């Protein structure tokens, strides 16, 4: 494994790289790191690909600008393209998980010449709607807690999560995993609740993340804090204004969707299954894989099954 620093204007991006061949770029979500893709890096490098997994800006050893507007999807997509340009792999295949999925979907829309194919994990591509998702959430969760609403006010979630990073991460990772009770993450709480209220600190942690794995994340968030990662949630209204040009646009590249059967994202809108039609905004959709008994951290909870699905997608290109 090699690490390279990629420059995108004033932003420095820490990128883990392995293998040689056609380029695959992996983009993680919240609250994670390049390390979330460790199982995929090894697998696809062994298959003859050059695999690059970046610390998204705000995370790990990448730059952490303070202002919310630095975290728009347009800016984050430009980081992905900077990595592709630096590594010189021609049009790249993109894998994105959690917030990484909207980042790779929008990189495909904004920079189609740079993207050969795109696979989203946990978050399908949703064509632009009539309002930002955060406004939809305010309506759907009126009178009760929803984490993305809680994240909007600068400094509030940071003050809750940063005093004991290890406990905060254990509780968040567990609540969203397939090991927790179904949709524990979305359990009804009063609107004035905090994120970690009612969440379980599992002892021991489920086997898909070792103590050493957890330590990688804990060290990174102790050093870098949560402001940058949380700013991605705060930039959603800016995105809605900034990306008006994408109204009516579909993902044209070959695309696929992979997720865990027990992922709470599936139930984000009460009464709807957000995994029912994951190819709705894609014109060359190659299929959906829903992995049984698995939660949100699909590529870490079920690395072999995730790799099998991703490999089938890539081999079909």
N, C-alpha and C positions, 0 to 999 in steps of 0.2 A: 504494500500500500504506500502510495506516495501522496504528499500534500502539496498543492500548488496554491499560490495566491493570485486571484484574478482581479484586475482593476476594472471598475465600471465608473468612470468619472471619479468622484471623491470616495466611492465605496470600495472597500477591499473585501473580497469573498474568499473564505477558506473552503477549499475543494479537495475532497478525498478522491483519489484516482487509482484504478487498478485495471490491468489487462491492456490489450491492444486490438484494434479492429474498428468496426463501425461504432459510433458513439451513442451511448445511452446516458442521459442526464436524469438524476433522481432528485426530487424536491420534497422535503419533509414538511410536516405541519406543526401544530401547537400541542403541547410544549415539548419539542423534540430537537433533533440534531441530524447531521449527516449520518450519524451512527445508527439511526433507525433503519437504514438500508444495508447494514452489515451483511445480512444473509443474501441479499440480492447482488451486492457487489461481488462477493465470492463466486456465486453461481454463474452470473453472466460473464464475468472475466474468464472463467474456466471454459465457457462456450465460444470464446473468440471475440468478445466485445471489449471496447474501452468503456469502462463504467466510471462516471463522475457523480459524486453526491456532495452537494454544497451545504454548508451552514447558511441558511437563508439570512439575509440581513437582519440584524437584531439578535441573532443567536450565536452561541459558540464563539468561534474565533473570527467571525465576520464583523464588519463595522456595525455600530449600533447608533445610528442617528437618533436624535431625541424627538424631532418633530413628527407629528402624526402623518403629515402629507408625504413623508419619505416612504411610507409603507403602502402606497396605492398599488393596485394590481399592475398598472402600467410600469411603475418603477420596478416592481419585483420581476415582471416579465423581461425587462431590459437586463436584469442581472442574469437570468437564464441564458439569454442570447449572448451576453458577454462571455459566459463560460463556454458556450458552443464555439464562438469565434476564437477564443484563446486556445482551445484544445484542437481546433482545426479538423474536426471529424466530419465535415460536410453537414447536410441536414441531419439532425439528431432525432432519436427516439426519446420521448419523455415519459417518465413515470412520476406521478405526483400523488401524495397521500394527505388527507385532511386539508388544511389550507394549501398544501402543495398541489392538490388537485385543481382548485380554481386558478392557481398560478399557472399550471401547465396548460389547462384549457385556454386561458387567455393569452398565453404565449403563442399557442397555435393560431389563434384568431388574429393577433396583432403582428405576428412575424411569420406568416405561413411559409415563406421561402426557406426558413431555417429549420422547419419541423417536418420530419418524415412521417411520424406516427405518434399517438399519444394515448397513454393508459392512465385513467383516474382511479384511485383507490379511496373508497369510503364516501366520496362526494361526487355524484354524477354532474355532468354539465347541464346547467339550467339556462335556457335562452333568457335574455334580458326581459325582465318583467316590467310592471308599471310602477314599481316602487322598490327602493333598496330592501334587501332581506331584513335588515334590522328593523325597518318599519313594519314589515309583515309580522315579525316576531313580537313587536310591542302590542300589536292587535291580538295575535294568537295567545299571548301569555299575559293578557291584561289581568291585573290583580294577583299575579303569582310570580315567583322567581323564575328568571331565565338567565343563564350565565352570560350570554352575549350582551344583554341589557346591562347587567351588573358590571361588565367590563368597560362600558362606555365612558364613565367618569374617570379622568386621569388620576392616578395615584391610589385609588380605592383598592382594587384587586392587588396591586403591587404591595400595599401595606399588609394585606392578609397573607400573601403567599411567601414573601421574602424572609420573614423572621425564622421560619423553619422549613427550608426548601425541601429537605429530604421527606418530611412528613407530607408536605403539600403534594409533591410529585407522586408519592406512593398512593395517596388517596385519589388523586385524579386518574392516574393510570389504571388503578383497580376499578374505579367506578365505571369507566368506559369500556372495560374489558369484558370478554365473555365469561369470566369467572364470577362477576358480580351478578346480583339479581337483575332480571331484564329491565332495562331503562332506569337503572338506579340513578344515572346522571340526570334524568328528567323528573325525578320524584318531586311531587308537589311540595313547595315551600312558600312561606309568605314572601311578598315582594321585598321586604326589608332584610331577608336572610342574607348570609354570606355564602360564598361558593362552597366552602368546606363543611358547612353545617350539615350534619347527618351523614357525611361520607365516612367510610370504614377505612381504618389503617390496618391492612391485612398483615398478620404475623403467622407464618412467613408469607412472603410475596409469592404469587403463582410462578411456576417453574419456567415460564417463557421469558422471564427477565431475571437474570441472576443478580446477586448482590453486587458483583463487579460491573455488570451492565448498568444497573441503577446508579452506581457511583459515577459513571461517566456523565450522566445527565445532571446529577446533583452538583458535581464540581462545576459544570458549565453554567448552571443557573445561579449558583452562589457567586460566581465571578461576574456574570453579565446581567443578572436581574431579569425582571419580567416586562419592563416598560416597552422595549422594542417589539417583542412578541405580541403584547396586548394592543399595541398601536395598529396592528393589522385589522383587528375588530373595529377599531375607531375610525378607520379610513373608508368604511363601506359606503357611507353617504357621498364621500368625495368620488369614489369609483363610479357611482351611479351617474353623476354629472359628467365626469371625465370620459366615460366610455359610451356616451350616447350614440357614437358612430357605429356601435356594434349591434344596434337594434335590428332584429330580423336575421342576423348572421348565424350560420351553423358551423360546426366543426367539419371541415372538408377532408382532413387527413384520416387515414384509417385509425379507428379508435376502439377502445374497450373499457369495460368497467369491472372492478373487482371489489368485493366488500364482505364483511362478516355478517352472518345471518342475525346476530344479536347486537349489531351496532346501533347505539341510540340515535345516530343521525337519521336512521331510517324512519324514526318516529318524531322528528323535529316539529312537524306540523300536525297537531292533534287530529286524529281521524284519517290521516293520509299515510300511504306507504311511499316514501320518496325513492325507493328502489324499484318501483313497479315498472317504470318506463325510462330506464337510464340512457337510452339512445335517442331520446326524443329530439335533441338538438344536434344530432350528428348525421351526416349524409353518407358516411361509409363506416357504419357501426358493425364491429366484428363480434359482438356478443358480450354478455354479462355473466360473471361467475360469482355466485353468492356462496360463501364457505360456511358450512354448518357449524354450529356451536361456538362460533368465534365472534368477538366483539370488534371494537374500533381499531385496535392496533394490529390490523390484519397481517401485515408483512412481518411482524414480530411474533404474534401469537401463533400463526400458522405459516411459517416460512416456506416449507416444502410445497404445500398446496398453493400458496401464492405464486411461488416460482414456477410451478407447473402451468398455471394459468397464464402468467406473463410470457413464459417461453412459447406456449402455443400461439399466443398473439404475435409475438415477434417472428416466429418461424413462418407464419402465414403472410408476412408482408411481401 
